[in-house]
Amino acid sequence: MWRVHKTSLVALARTQLELAAAAPSGRSAHTLYGGHEQALRQTLIALTAGSSLAEHENPGEATVQVLSGRVRLLAGADAWDGRAGDLLIVPPSRHALHAVENAAVLLTVAKRG
């Protein structure tokens, strides 16, 4: 039997931002749905101002929904800014995510076959 699971993104973002502020890396993340063994994964990521997710490969189709704060998505010489309410489509190439100010984002990834 399938059961619906409800999560408050606002409350989770607040908690993850508190954890990120206490972490030496300035980052914290919590996977809400899926995982490495599934095709779809959704992860809430919190970053303190000035912290980043270092450049990495795109494992599949991905989006970044900015829940709070401001971020910059970088791919080579290209950059896209996002603020609360924005949805950024992650390019299918190496990329990084930088927090312009304290930010929480929902990363959704659908892995390639």
N, C-alpha and C positions, 0 to 999 in steps of 0.2 A: 504494500500500500504506500502510495506516495504522500508525503506530508510536506506542507508548505512551511518554509522557515522564513521568519521575518527578522530583519536586522535594521537598526537605526544607523544609517551612515553618518548622521550628525554626531551621535554619541560615540560611535566607533572612531570617527576622525578626531574628536576631542581627546579620547584616551590615547590614540596612537601619537598625536602631537605631544602629549605629556611624556610618553615613553621616548619619543625622538629627542625631546629637549634634555632628557636624562642620559641619553646614549652618547658615547664619544664620537660616533659617526654622524650624529645628527639625523639619524633615520630610524624608522620603525615601520614594520609591515605586518599585515594580517590577511591571510587568504580567506576570503568569504565563501568562495565556491570553487570546486574543482581542485586541481593539483597537477603535478607533473605527469601523472599517469592518465589524465583526461585531456580531451581536445580543448575544452573551454576552461579558462581559469580567470577568476576575478579576485584582485588583491587591492586592498586599501593601503596606500603608502603615504606616510607622513614624513616630511622633510623640513628641517629648520632652515631659516634664511641662510643662504650661502652654501648649504650642503648639496650634494649631487648623487645621482646614480651614474656611475662611470660609464663611458662608452661601451656598448655591448651589441651583439647581434640581435636581430628581430627574429624570434622563433616562429612567427606566424603573423596572421593579421592581428593588429592591435590598435586599441584606442586608449586615450588618457582623458578621463572626465575630471575636470578640476572642481573639487568640492569646496575648497576654501584657499585663500591666499593667491599667490602668483608663481608661475613656473615658466621656464623656457625649455623647449624641446630643441635639441641641436642634432643635426645630421650633416656632417661635412661642413661646407660653408653656409648651409641654410639654417635658419633659426625661426621658431614660431613661439610667440608669447601666448600664454593662456592664463585666464583669471577665473574666479568662481563662476560657474555656469557654462564655461567653454568646454567643448569636446575637440580634442586634437587627434587627428588620424596619424598614427605612427608610421613613418616611411619604411619601406621594406629594405632597409639598409642599416648599417651601424649607426647608433644614435646614443644620446645621453639626455638626462633630465636634470635640470638645475633649478633649485628653489630661489627665486628672486626675493621672496619673503616667506615666512612660515606658511607651509602649504600642505593640504591633504588632497590626494588624487585617487580615483578609482581606475586601476589598470585592468583592462579586459583584453585577454589574449585567446585567440583561437589558433591552436597549433596546426601547422601544415601536415597533411597526410602522413 
